[in-house]
Amino acid sequence: MGRTGIEDKQKICDLLAPALRETRNLGDLDYLEYNRDRELVYAYFINGNCKIANVACDSGTAMIRDIIKQIV
């Protein structure tokens, strides 16, 4: 987190994706992409599928919870 206190949500996604790939449910996760304008996270999978998580108004930790809840 920077000095301004603003969380880098794409960085959180970049760090979260490898951990999720180690799980049984999300081993086929390719990457997570945060869209700041829409406050959505796109979860792209190796097979070409995409799931979308709404993370509007979320803190970093709430965003992690919402991503997992919405893409599993």
N, C-alpha and C positions, 0 to 999 in steps of 0.2 A: 504494500500500500504506500502510495506516495505521501509526501509531506502535506498535501492538501486534504488528506483523509478520504479521497475518492478512490474506490476500489477499481482495479483494472479487471473487468469482468471477462474479457477475452483471455487474459492470462489465467484466471481461475479456471476457465474451460480447458485451456491448454494443459494445465496441471492435473485437472480432474480426469481427463480422458484416459491417460495411461492406467490410472488406478481402476477405473471402471472396466477397462479391457481385461484386467486380471480376474474379473468375476465370472461366474458361470453364466449369468444372464446377459452380460454385455461384452462377451469375448469377441464379438464380430463388429464392435464399434470402431469406425474409422477415425472420425474426429468430431469435435463440437465447435460450432461457429456461433458467436454472439452477434446479434443484430441490435445495435444501440438504438436506432430510430424506432423500431417496433418492440423492443424489449422482449425479444424471443431468442431462444437458443435452438439451433438446428442441429440435430444429432444425425450424422451421416454414417451409414453402415456399409460394410464391405460389399454386400450384395446389391447395393444401389438404393436401398430403402432410406427414407428420411423420416424422422419423427420430430415434432416441434414441441418445445416446452415454453410456456408463458412464464416469464420471470419479471413481470412488471412490478416496479417499486420494491424489489427484493434487495436485501443486503447480500453480501457474498455468501454467507452461510445459508441464508434462506434460499438463495439461488441454487446452491448445491442440492439442498433437500428437494426443491421443486423439479430440478432436472431429473434426479433419480426417480422421483414419484411419477413423473409424466412420461418417461421413456422406457421404463421397465414393463 
